[in-house]
Amino acid sequence: MPQKFCQSCGMPLTEDVLGTKADGTKNEDYCQYCFKDGAFTTDCTMEEMVEMCAQFVGEFNKHTGQHLSMEEYKEGLRQFYPTLKRWQNPTNELSDSELT
């Protein structure tokens, strides 16, 4: 089964970090840090998300065995994020299935 990633921050998704819809059920697209109770936890731009997530470069390097600098990591995020659902929709509007 292919690895799923949060469609906002790119974090690998596992059952224990899934976000929640408004009705409390798990949302399969977003992590709990980005999406809770049917809404994004932060109202930010993609570049602001890059800056927030860049603080985890050390953890990323540890888990992947890579040795990326902060700037290399940020550039990787800037390339990856446009492929994620949240950043493909310029208005960040959610579908009905994401909300409920």
Backbone as CSV, one residue per row, in Angstrom:
resi,resn,N_x,N_y,N_z,CA_x,CA_y,CA_z,C_x,C_y,C_z
1,MET,0.844,-1.179,0.000,0.000,0.000,0.000,0.893,1.248,0.000
2,PRO,0.648,2.192,-0.900,1.496,3.373,-0.977,1.319,4.285,0.242
3,GLN,2.389,4.977,0.593,2.362,5.915,1.716,1.469,7.098,1.379
4,LYS,0.616,7.477,2.320,-0.225,8.659,2.152,0.390,9.805,2.945
5,PHE,0.192,11.007,2.434,0.734,12.201,3.066,-0.378,13.200,3.327
6,CYS,-0.228,13.980,4.399,-1.162,15.054,4.684,-1.205,15.972,3.471
7,GLN,-2.399,16.287,3.026,-2.586,17.101,1.835,-2.461,18.595,2.130
8,SER,-1.884,18.917,3.278,-1.601,20.297,3.637,-0.116,20.484,3.933
9,CYS,0.441,19.668,4.852,1.838,19.844,5.263,2.780,18.786,4.705
10,GLY,2.250,17.683,4.184,3.085,16.634,3.619,3.561,15.591,4.605
11,MET,3.120,15.692,5.850,3.512,14.712,6.868,2.980,13.331,6.483
12,PRO,3.778,12.266,6.670,3.242,10.923,6.416,2.036,10.663,7.320
13,LEU,0.978,10.122,6.730,-0.254,9.877,7.493,-0.301,8.450,8.004
14,THR,-0.587,8.351,9.290,-0.879,7.076,9.923,-2.185,7.262,10.681
15,GLU,-2.791,6.182,11.053,-4.094,6.239,11.727,-4.069,7.141,12.958
16,ASP,-2.970,7.153,13.681,-2.913,7.914,14.933,-2.711,9.414,14.748
17,VAL,-2.467,9.896,13.530,-2.297,11.340,13.328,-3.340,11.940,12.382
18,LEU,-4.369,11.173,12.016,-5.392,11.694,11.113,-6.186,12.825,11.750
19,GLY,-6.493,13.832,10.947,-7.353,14.919,11.394,-8.787,14.452,11.496
20,THR,-9.676,15.363,11.896,-11.080,14.998,12.073,-12.000,15.928,11.293
21,LYS,-13.100,15.344,10.850,-14.159,16.107,10.185,-15.028,16.765,11.254
22,ALA,-15.960,17.591,10.831,-16.845,18.296,11.763,-17.630,17.328,12.645
23,ASP,-17.950,16.150,12.109,-18.725,15.179,12.886,-17.848,14.299,13.782
24,GLY,-16.534,14.580,13.802,-15.626,13.838,14.667,-14.984,12.619,14.038
25,THR,-15.442,12.223,12.856,-14.823,11.076,12.191,-13.480,11.479,11.603
26,LYS,-12.659,10.476,11.336,-11.318,10.720,10.805,-11.376,11.255,9.380
27,ASN,-10.483,12.176,9.096,-10.326,12.693,7.740,-9.074,12.041,7.167
28,GLU,-9.223,11.316,6.086,-8.135,10.534,5.506,-7.131,11.378,4.724
29,ASP,-7.397,12.677,4.543,-6.528,13.527,3.724,-5.581,14.420,4.510
30,TYR,-5.891,14.687,5.764,-5.130,15.672,6.521,-4.731,15.147,7.901
31,CYS,-3.611,15.656,8.413,-3.178,15.286,9.763,-3.898,16.148,10.803
32,GLN,-3.815,15.720,12.045,-4.481,16.427,13.149,-3.877,17.800,13.414
33,TYR,-2.669,18.023,12.958,-2.021,19.316,13.173,-2.504,20.360,12.171
34,CYS,-2.993,19.898,11.026,-3.470,20.808,9.977,-4.993,20.916,9.930
35,PHE,-5.690,19.869,10.380,-7.136,19.814,10.175,-7.822,19.199,11.385
36,LYS,-8.739,19.944,11.989,-9.446,19.460,13.178,-10.879,19.968,13.151
37,ASP,-11.808,19.076,13.466,-13.234,19.424,13.539,-13.753,20.065,12.251
38,GLY,-13.270,19.571,11.117,-13.776,20.017,9.818,-13.212,21.321,9.304
39,ALA,-12.107,21.784,9.881,-11.515,23.051,9.430,-9.997,23.002,9.562
40,PHE,-9.326,23.789,8.735,-7.881,23.903,8.879,-7.569,24.577,10.212
41,THR,-6.508,24.149,10.856,-6.133,24.710,12.154,-5.426,26.054,12.010
42,THR,-4.881,26.324,10.833,-4.241,27.611,10.572,-4.673,28.130,9.212
43,ASP,-4.826,29.429,9.139,-5.119,30.097,7.880,-3.789,30.666,7.397
44,CYS,-3.172,29.972,6.451,-1.840,30.391,6.026,-1.673,30.197,4.527
45,THR,-0.646,30.818,4.016,-0.283,30.624,2.616,0.622,29.399,2.521
46,MET,0.858,28.952,1.307,1.767,27.831,1.111,3.168,28.190,1.613
47,GLU,3.623,29.393,1.351,4.957,29.797,1.803,5.028,29.843,3.326
48,GLU,3.971,30.266,3.982,3.946,30.245,5.444,3.999,28.811,5.965
49,MET,3.344,27.884,5.265,3.409,26.473,5.658,4.831,25.944,5.481
50,VAL,5.490,26.343,4.403,6.897,25.950,4.206,7.730,26.395,5.406
51,GLU,7.571,27.641,5.817,8.343,28.169,6.942,8.026,27.429,8.237
52,MET,6.737,27.124,8.473,6.354,26.402,9.693,6.950,24.999,9.720
53,CYS,6.902,24.317,8.580,7.350,22.925,8.529,8.867,22.793,8.437
54,ALA,9.547,23.857,8.012,10.996,23.804,7.873,11.693,23.545,9.203
55,GLN,11.020,23.858,10.307,11.627,23.611,11.617,11.838,22.124,11.891
56,PHE,11.218,21.263,11.076,11.326,19.817,11.272,12.361,19.162,10.365
57,VAL,13.259,19.967,9.774,14.273,19.419,8.872,15.141,18.388,9.587
58,GLY,15.467,18.614,10.845,16.285,17.664,11.598,15.599,16.308,11.743
59,GLU,14.316,16.350,12.042,13.559,15.102,12.178,13.445,14.385,10.835
60,PHE,13.208,15.170,9.774,13.155,14.597,8.427,14.484,13.915,8.101
61,ASN,15.588,14.597,8.340,16.909,14.024,8.065,17.140,12.753,8.870
62,LYS,16.736,12.772,10.114,16.918,11.607,10.994,16.166,10.385,10.458
63,HIS,14.933,10.601,10.019,14.097,9.480,9.569,14.436,9.002,8.161
64,THR,15.044,9.868,7.369,15.347,9.487,5.978,16.822,9.201,5.738
65,GLY,17.670,9.549,6.695,19.103,9.363,6.506,19.735,10.416,5.608
66,GLN,18.968,11.441,5.274,19.505,12.517,4.439,20.175,13.564,5.321
67,HIS,20.816,14.520,4.673,21.511,15.584,5.392,21.212,16.916,4.703
68,LEU,19.919,17.223,4.572,19.526,18.450,3.895,19.719,19.663,4.791
69,SER,20.149,20.757,4.194,20.201,22.022,4.928,18.778,22.567,5.019
70,MET,18.587,23.576,5.834,17.276,24.211,5.965,16.794,24.713,4.601
71,GLU,17.672,25.362,3.852,17.277,25.902,2.544,16.959,24.800,1.541
72,GLU,17.716,23.713,1.552,17.428,22.584,0.661,16.075,21.971,1.002
73,TYR,15.797,21.856,2.293,14.522,21.300,2.735,13.365,22.195,2.308
74,LYS,13.517,23.504,2.515,12.468,24.443,2.107,12.219,24.362,0.608
75,GLU,13.276,24.277,-0.164,13.103,24.191,-1.619,12.371,22.902,-1.999
76,GLY,12.686,21.816,-1.315,11.970,20.566,-1.555,10.489,20.697,-1.240
77,LEU,10.161,21.374,-0.135,8.759,21.606,0.228,8.065,22.459,-0.828
78,ARG,8.757,23.470,-1.322,8.174,24.345,-2.357,7.876,23.575,-3.637
79,GLN,8.645,22.536,-3.910,8.395,21.696,-5.081,7.269,20.688,-4.818
80,PHE,7.193,20.174,-3.595,6.228,19.139,-3.223,4.829,19.686,-2.954
81,TYR,4.733,20.808,-2.266,3.435,21.326,-1.841,2.447,21.579,-2.976
82,PRO,2.859,22.073,-4.127,1.868,22.282,-5.196,1.181,20.996,-5.667
83,THR,1.727,19.835,-5.292,1.087,18.569,-5.654,0.024,18.160,-4.637
84,LEU,-0.036,18.857,-3.500,-0.986,18.515,-2.439,-2.321,19.239,-2.638
85,LYS,-3.376,18.564,-2.226,-4.744,19.045,-2.441,-4.966,20.480,-1.952
86,ARG,-4.520,20.796,-0.751,-4.780,22.126,-0.194,-4.196,23.230,-1.066
87,TRP,-3.043,23.007,-1.637,-2.346,24.055,-2.371,-2.688,24.056,-3.860
88,GLN,-3.445,23.074,-4.318,-3.925,23.069,-5.698,-5.159,23.943,-5.847
89,ASN,-5.847,24.202,-4.741,-7.061,25.006,-4.740,-6.710,26.382,-4.176
90,PRO,-6.621,27.406,-5.044,-6.157,28.710,-4.586,-6.996,29.342,-3.480
91,THR,-8.254,28.982,-3.367,-9.100,29.586,-2.339,-9.148,28.755,-1.068
92,ASN,-8.508,27.582,-1.071,-8.519,26.666,0.077,-9.927,26.244,0.472
93,GLU,-10.853,26.254,-0.477,-12.213,25.805,-0.167,-12.209,24.288,-0.030
94,LEU,-12.968,23.796,0.945,-13.040,22.371,1.210,-14.277,21.778,0.562
95,SER,-14.156,20.523,0.155,-15.305,19.825,-0.407,-16.211,19.367,0.736
96,ASP,-17.447,19.045,0.405,-18.390,18.564,1.423,-17.867,17.330,2.144
97,SER,-17.181,16.425,1.429,-16.682,15.215,2.044,-15.571,15.501,3.060
98,GLU,-14.849,16.587,2.901,-13.811,16.943,3.865,-14.413,17.561,5.116
99,LEU,-15.507,18.270,4.947,-16.122,18.967,6.071,-16.888,18.028,6.993
100,THR,-17.638,17.097,6.438,-18.494,16.238,7.256,-18.052,14.809,7.244
